[in-house]
Structures are given as structure tokens and as C-alpha cells.
Amino acid sequence: MPRQRIRLAIIGGSQAYTLLQSKALSGKRLGPVSTPYGPSQPLYEIPISRRRILFLSRHGEKRYEVTAPFVNYRANIYALKEHGATHIVAWTGPGAINPAFTPGSFAVMTDMIDETRRRPSTFFENSGFGFIRMGDVFCPNLRSLLVRVLRRLRYEFCDHATYVCTEGPRLETPAEIRMYAKLGADLVGMTLAPEAFLARELEMCYAALAYVTNFAEGVKQRRFRNGELFEGLATSTEKQRVGQAVKRFPSIIGALAQQLDRATQEVSRARKPLPPGCHCQRAMERYRKQGLLSEDWHEWLSR
């Protein structure tokens, strides 16, 4: 059995542009990609650990240029697929609903509640496709690699978390946070939906790593501070810890690329398809078996 080609892509969340501007992440700028859904955010090709990974800053490459509800998620996912991405790791900076999650720490996502309202959430509008199972919202294999990396780097993290994705751009009310807590959410953010679902529709493995930025409204009593990010929800000490967490992303990405390379080699030696135990890359198999879709994903989106 031929070895499957793996192409890792990183979707950078809040503060990703600071790593580009500081050259902490640097490489060849491929630029925006024209897609049927409009232009994507600019892509970069970054050499890390004998690989050339793809990197995309979700909110812009120079500053926070576009807020979460107005990100062109379909264009971004399409662009990564077009450039050969098979595995995506996204990062996000949510607030903590569960007080056990502290600002500056990391969390690997395991489940999600989608509370978005107005975002295009599928590539298959007005069609009979896309009726796919989401028992594992995030790729279990990619999640396990993230956990392994964070353990080896000895960073503070939680290996499971439920994320609720709100519409934004406003932050949530105290009553909304209490409701999400009752629903079992640990973290609240604005970016992983529909991103995770779109990646599954195009049969890419997708996992998400959060760095906690603040406590959500009402979790901790915080005085309103005008003119600041989060307007007082984060203390100066918490902001420093968050800044340190952002600076750790290059080391996480490098270690993850190494782990993915080792996993690929192990599977290749065992002569098994990659990835074992994961169904992400055959999510549309039912439609292929019915003869409704070909192996060319471009044709799926032109119907």
C-alpha cells in the first residue's frame, strides 16, 4: 500500500498575526487564494521539522482585521484543501466558563455546542449532501497527537473540553454564560463553528487547541475597565500569562509536525491506511458508494 501524503495546516486564531509580524513564524507568503466563496486569508508556507506546513491567520495577517462572524470560513477551508492540506490544527482564544480552566493554560477540544446563527455552515447548500455524523467533532488521532505534544513540552493543559461557539462579535451576557454552563460547556469562543464542520465536509482531519484568554462574564467578579481588551475581564497578570501562551505556539507547531511525521512513518511501516481509527478522510463515503460523488472534491462543489 503506498504511503499516504500528509500535509499539515495551521489556522492561527487571536494574536496569530503578532507571530507573523515578529517573524516568530516565517516562510513563503503564498497570498490569498481565489475560491468560489471569495478570497481566503493569505496563506503562508512555513518550513518546520523537515516539512513545509501551511499557515493561515484567521483574523488577518497584520492585525485583528476581521471579527469572528465575518471570517470567510468556507474560503479558508477551500484554500487549504486546494493546497493539499489533509490535517488542520486550529487555535482559538476562548473565555473560561468552567473556573478550572485558567487564563494562559491550554485545552484540547473534544466537543462543541454551535450557537452561531448567520454564518454559511456548509459547502452543500440546496443539495442532498452533507448528512454526516459528528460523534467525534474533532479528529481523535490529531487530538491524541496534540495531547502527546503538550505533555512532552510540559505545558499546563486540559486534555478534554467542550467549547460553545457564539455568534459575536459582542461578548456574552452573564445569563448566557450561566445557560452554557448548565449545558456542559467549559469554554466560550466565536471561531470553531462552522470551521470544524466545513473541514469534515471536505474530508480533512481537524483538531483545535485553545489557549484560555479570560474568565467569561460572571464567572469571576471583575471591575469594568474602559478602553482595554475584554474591558476588565482579564487582569494584568492573566494578560501576561496569555502573552506567554501565544509565544509557545511555534514550539507546539514544531513538535506537532515531528509527531505527525513519526506517526506517518509508523503507519507506513505497518502498511495500514492513515489515519487508523479516524473516519474524517472518508466522511463522504456513503455518497461515493451511491455513485453520487466522485473522488474529485472539486466536482462536489460545482453541482
TACORLIN-V126266 format. One record per residue. N is the residue number from 1. RES is the residue in one letter. PSI is psi in radians with two decimals (* if undefined). NEAR is the number of other C-alpha atoms within 10 Angstrom. Layout:
n: <N | N>
res: <RES | RES>
psi: <PSI | PSI>
near: <NEAR | NEAR>
This chain:
n: <1 | 2 | 3 | 4 | 5 | 6 | 7 | 8 | 9 | 10 | 11 | 12 | 13 | 14 | 15 | 16 | 17 | 18 | 19 | 20 | 21 | 22 | 23 | 24 | 25 | 26 | 27 | 28 | 29 | 30 | 31 | 32 | 33 | 34 | 35 | 36 | 37 | 38 | 39 | 40 | 41 | 42 | 43 | 44 | 45 | 46 | 47 | 48 | 49 | 50 | 51 | 52 | 53 | 54 | 55 | 56 | 57 | 58 | 59 | 60 | 61 | 62 | 63 | 64 | 65 | 66 | 67 | 68 | 69 | 70 | 71 | 72 | 73 | 74 | 75 | 76 | 77 | 78 | 79 | 80 | 81 | 82 | 83 | 84 | 85 | 86 | 87 | 88 | 89 | 90 | 91 | 92 | 93 | 94 | 95 | 96 | 97 | 98 | 99 | 100 | 101 | 102 | 103 | 104 | 105 | 106 | 107 | 108 | 109 | 110 | 111 | 112 | 113 | 114 | 115 | 116 | 117 | 118 | 119 | 120 | 121 | 122 | 123 | 124 | 125 | 126 | 127 | 128 | 129 | 130 | 131 | 132 | 133 | 134 | 135 | 136 | 137 | 138 | 139 | 140 | 141 | 142 | 143 | 144 | 145 | 146 | 147 | 148 | 149 | 150 | 151 | 152 | 153 | 154 | 155 | 156 | 157 | 158 | 159 | 160 | 161 | 162 | 163 | 164 | 165 | 166 | 167 | 168 | 169 | 170 | 171 | 172 | 173 | 174 | 175 | 176 | 177 | 178 | 179 | 180 | 181 | 182 | 183 | 184 | 185 | 186 | 187 | 188 | 189 | 190 | 191 | 192 | 193 | 194 | 195 | 196 | 197 | 198 | 199 | 200 | 201 | 202 | 203 | 204 | 205 | 206 | 207 | 208 | 209 | 210 | 211 | 212 | 213 | 214 | 215 | 216 | 217 | 218 | 219 | 220 | 221 | 222 | 223 | 224 | 225 | 226 | 227 | 228 | 229 | 230 | 231 | 232 | 233 | 234 | 235 | 236 | 237 | 238 | 239 | 240 | 241 | 242 | 243 | 244 | 245 | 246 | 247 | 248 | 249 | 250 | 251 | 252 | 253 | 254 | 255 | 256 | 257 | 258 | 259 | 260 | 261 | 262 | 263 | 264 | 265 | 266 | 267 | 268 | 269 | 270 | 271 | 272 | 273 | 274 | 275 | 276 | 277 | 278 | 279 | 280 | 281 | 282 | 283 | 284 | 285 | 286 | 287 | 288 | 289 | 290 | 291 | 292 | 293 | 294 | 295 | 296 | 297 | 298 | 299 | 300 | 301 | 302 | 303>
res: <M | P | R | Q | R | I | R | L | A | I | I | G | G | S | Q | A | Y | T | L | L | Q | S | K | A | L | S | G | K | R | L | G | P | V | S | T | P | Y | G | P | S | Q | P | L | Y | E | I | P | I | S | R | R | R | I | L | F | L | S | R | H | G | E | K | R | Y | E | V | T | A | P | F | V | N | Y | R | A | N | I | Y | A | L | K | E | H | G | A | T | H | I | V | A | W | T | G | P | G | A | I | N | P | A | F | T | P | G | S | F | A | V | M | T | D | M | I | D | E | T | R | R | R | P | S | T | F | F | E | N | S | G | F | G | F | I | R | M | G | D | V | F | C | P | N | L | R | S | L | L | V | R | V | L | R | R | L | R | Y | E | F | C | D | H | A | T | Y | V | C | T | E | G | P | R | L | E | T | P | A | E | I | R | M | Y | A | K | L | G | A | D | L | V | G | M | T | L | A | P | E | A | F | L | A | R | E | L | E | M | C | Y | A | A | L | A | Y | V | T | N | F | A | E | G | V | K | Q | R | R | F | R | N | G | E | L | F | E | G | L | A | T | S | T | E | K | Q | R | V | G | Q | A | V | K | R | F | P | S | I | I | G | A | L | A | Q | Q | L | D | R | A | T | Q | E | V | S | R | A | R | K | P | L | P | P | G | C | H | C | Q | R | A | M | E | R | Y | R | K | Q | G | L | L | S | E | D | W | H | E | W | L | S | R>
psi: <2.23 | 2.56 | 2.28 | 2.34 | 2.24 | 2.35 | 1.95 | 2.36 | 2.51 | 2.23 | 1.95 | 2.37 | -2.49 | 2.35 | 0.04 | -0.62 | -0.48 | -0.59 | -0.57 | -0.78 | -0.60 | -0.07 | 0.24 | -0.53 | 2.13 | 2.67 | -2.81 | 2.21 | 2.00 | -0.39 | 3.14 | 2.68 | 2.27 | 2.23 | 2.93 | -0.19 | 0.17 | -3.14 | 2.53 | 3.00 | 2.69 | 2.43 | 2.58 | 2.62 | 1.99 | 2.16 | 2.08 | 2.22 | 0.94 | 0.23 | 2.76 | 1.68 | 2.72 | 2.50 | 2.35 | 2.24 | 1.95 | -0.67 | 0.04 | 2.79 | -0.21 | -0.52 | -3.04 | 1.56 | -0.43 | 2.26 | 2.88 | -0.81 | -0.25 | 0.13 | 2.43 | 1.41 | -0.71 | -0.75 | -0.72 | -0.80 | -0.73 | -0.80 | -0.73 | -0.72 | -0.75 | -0.57 | 0.27 | 0.17 | 2.32 | -0.43 | 2.28 | 2.28 | 2.12 | 2.56 | 2.69 | 2.68 | 1.38 | 2.98 | 2.71 | 2.12 | -0.79 | 2.04 | -0.13 | -0.31 | 2.06 | 2.56 | 2.36 | -0.25 | 2.90 | 2.79 | 2.40 | 2.14 | 2.45 | -0.40 | 2.91 | 2.53 | 2.16 | 1.90 | 0.30 | 2.79 | -0.61 | 0.23 | 2.40 | 2.10 | 0.11 | 2.67 | -0.19 | 0.88 | 2.44 | 0.64 | 3.14 | 0.27 | 2.90 | 0.11 | 1.39 | 2.65 | 2.51 | 0.67 | -0.71 | 1.71 | -0.67 | 2.45 | 2.12 | -0.60 | -0.77 | -0.64 | -0.79 | -0.61 | -0.71 | -0.76 | -0.76 | -0.74 | -0.83 | -0.62 | -0.77 | -0.58 | -0.20 | 0.65 | 2.58 | 2.18 | 2.88 | 2.37 | 0.13 | 2.49 | 2.48 | 2.24 | 2.28 | 2.25 | 2.04 | 2.92 | -0.78 | -3.04 | -0.14 | 2.72 | 2.96 | 2.73 | 2.79 | -0.66 | -0.66 | -0.72 | -0.72 | -0.68 | -0.79 | -0.60 | -0.72 | -0.46 | -0.14 | 0.21 | 2.46 | -0.62 | 2.63 | 2.26 | -2.93 | 0.19 | -0.39 | -0.29 | 2.32 | 0.25 | -0.85 | -0.68 | -0.65 | -0.70 | -0.70 | -0.69 | -0.55 | 0.30 | 0.80 | 2.47 | 2.35 | 2.25 | 2.78 | 2.38 | 2.18 | 2.51 | 2.13 | 2.24 | -0.45 | 2.99 | 2.41 | 2.88 | 2.17 | -0.23 | -0.73 | 2.52 | 1.98 | 2.35 | 2.41 | 2.29 | 1.89 | 2.49 | 0.12 | 2.73 | 2.27 | 0.06 | 0.80 | -0.07 | -0.39 | 2.35 | 2.95 | -0.67 | -0.74 | -0.67 | -0.66 | -0.73 | -0.66 | -0.75 | -0.67 | -0.66 | -0.75 | -0.72 | -0.28 | -0.18 | -0.71 | -0.69 | -0.64 | -0.78 | -0.77 | -0.78 | -0.65 | -0.72 | -0.71 | -0.78 | -0.70 | -0.66 | -0.75 | -0.74 | -0.69 | -0.76 | -0.70 | -0.76 | -0.66 | -0.74 | -0.57 | -0.10 | 0.80 | 2.66 | 2.62 | 2.39 | 2.47 | 2.47 | 0.06 | 2.42 | 0.12 | -0.76 | 0.09 | 0.59 | -0.48 | 0.32 | -0.65 | -0.68 | -0.56 | -0.75 | -0.53 | -0.06 | 0.26 | -0.45 | 2.54 | -3.05 | -0.19 | 1.88 | -0.44 | -0.64 | -0.52 | -0.67 | -0.05 | 0.09 | *>
near: <8 | 8 | 14 | 15 | 10 | 16 | 19 | 23 | 28 | 24 | 22 | 22 | 24 | 22 | 21 | 27 | 22 | 18 | 19 | 19 | 13 | 9 | 10 | 14 | 20 | 16 | 16 | 13 | 13 | 12 | 14 | 17 | 19 | 14 | 15 | 11 | 13 | 13 | 17 | 23 | 23 | 18 | 24 | 24 | 19 | 17 | 15 | 19 | 15 | 10 | 16 | 17 | 22 | 24 | 29 | 28 | 27 | 30 | 24 | 20 | 21 | 14 | 15 | 17 | 12 | 13 | 16 | 23 | 18 | 13 | 19 | 20 | 27 | 23 | 20 | 29 | 24 | 24 | 22 | 26 | 21 | 13 | 13 | 16 | 21 | 21 | 24 | 26 | 23 | 23 | 27 | 25 | 25 | 25 | 30 | 26 | 26 | 20 | 14 | 9 | 22 | 22 | 25 | 24 | 18 | 24 | 28 | 24 | 24 | 19 | 17 | 23 | 18 | 14 | 14 | 18 | 11 | 9 | 16 | 15 | 17 | 18 | 19 | 17 | 11 | 8 | 8 | 9 | 17 | 18 | 12 | 13 | 10 | 13 | 7 | 13 | 19 | 25 | 26 | 20 | 20 | 22 | 22 | 13 | 19 | 25 | 19 | 16 | 21 | 21 | 13 | 11 | 13 | 9 | 15 | 13 | 20 | 16 | 17 | 14 | 20 | 19 | 30 | 27 | 21 | 23 | 20 | 17 | 12 | 9 | 17 | 17 | 12 | 13 | 11 | 14 | 23 | 16 | 12 | 20 | 16 | 10 | 12 | 16 | 22 | 25 | 29 | 28 | 24 | 25 | 28 | 24 | 25 | 18 | 20 | 25 | 21 | 23 | 28 | 26 | 22 | 23 | 20 | 25 | 25 | 27 | 27 | 24 | 23 | 25 | 28 | 26 | 28 | 26 | 26 | 26 | 21 | 16 | 17 | 14 | 11 | 14 | 11 | 11 | 12 | 9 | 8 | 10 | 10 | 18 | 13 | 16 | 24 | 23 | 16 | 10 | 11 | 18 | 17 | 13 | 18 | 23 | 15 | 13 | 20 | 19 | 15 | 14 | 19 | 14 | 15 | 17 | 21 | 17 | 21 | 23 | 23 | 18 | 18 | 19 | 16 | 12 | 16 | 20 | 15 | 13 | 16 | 16 | 10 | 10 | 12 | 15 | 14 | 20 | 18 | 10 | 10 | 16 | 20 | 25 | 19 | 14 | 20 | 22 | 17 | 14 | 15 | 13 | 10 | 9 | 9 | 12 | 17 | 15 | 10 | 8 | 15 | 13 | 10 | 15 | 12 | 8 | 9>
